[in-house]
Amino acid sequence: MQRKKMEFTQLVVVIALTFCTVGVYAQKSHVPAPINKDQVEGRAGEAEGKAKEATGVILDDKNMQTEGNVQKNVGKAQKGYGDLKQDIEQGK
């Protein structure tokens, strides 16, 4: 009888801890907000600018390097604008 009571208590503790753990993870998880057009285009422009800048360095073409740097920074600015727009829409 004593052994069954101890096993039952252990089972109850395990179940309680399992529910507590699931509750903690459920509170931490959230669905990420979808990204907007400006964020996508900005990231693409930034990547394209980095590639163009690196190509300019490899080919020793200062004009292409500068063009890539400008495109990269424009992409960063557009991505930042998209992030700001998303924050405003979410009320952050």
N, C-alpha and C positions, 0 to 999 in steps of 0.2 A: 504493500500500500504506500509506504513512504517513498519507495523508488518511483512509482507511477506519478506521485504528486510532484516529485523533483523533475521528472521528465516533462510533465505537463507545464511546469513553471518555466523550464528552459525553452520549450516550444513557444510559449506566450511571449517570452523576452525576444526570441529570434523574430517572431512575426512583428512585434512592436518596432524593433529596430529596422526591419525591412521597410515598414510603412514610413518611418521617419526619414530614412535615406531617400526613398522615392519622393517624398514631399520636398526635401531640400533640392533635389535635382529638378523637380518640376518647377520650382520657383526660379531657379537660375536660368532655365532654358527659355528662349524666346525665338520667335520667328523673325529672321532678319528682314528688314524692309527691302522691297525691290528697288533696284537702282534706276535712276532716271536717264533720259537721253543724254543730258549734258555730262553726266558722270561717265557714261560709256564712251562718248565721243572724245571727252577729255583724256581718258586713259589711253585710248587708241592713238590720239595725237601725240601724247607724251611718249609712248613706246616708239612710234614712228620717228619722232624727233631724236630720240636717243640713238636709234639705229642709224639715222642719217648723220648725226654728229660723230658716231664711232666710225662710220665709213669715211667721213671727211678726214678724220685723224689718220686712218690707215692709208688713204690715198694722198695724204698731205695736201688736201684741197681746203684752204681756209674759207672759201665762199660756202662750200657745202657744210663745213663744220659750223659756221655761224648760222646758216639757215636751219640746221638741225637743232642748234641750241635755242633759237627763237621759237621753232615749232614745239620743242619740248616744253618751254616755259608757257606758251599759249595753251598747250594741253593741260598743264598743271593748273593754270588759272581757270580753265573751263571746268575741270574736275572739281576744283574748290567751289566754284559757283554752283555746280550740281549738288555738292554736299550741303552747302548752305541752304539751297532751295529745299532739299529733302528735310533738313532739320526744321525749317520753318513750317513745312507741311505737317510734320509730326508734332509740332508744338514744343520743341526742345529749346 
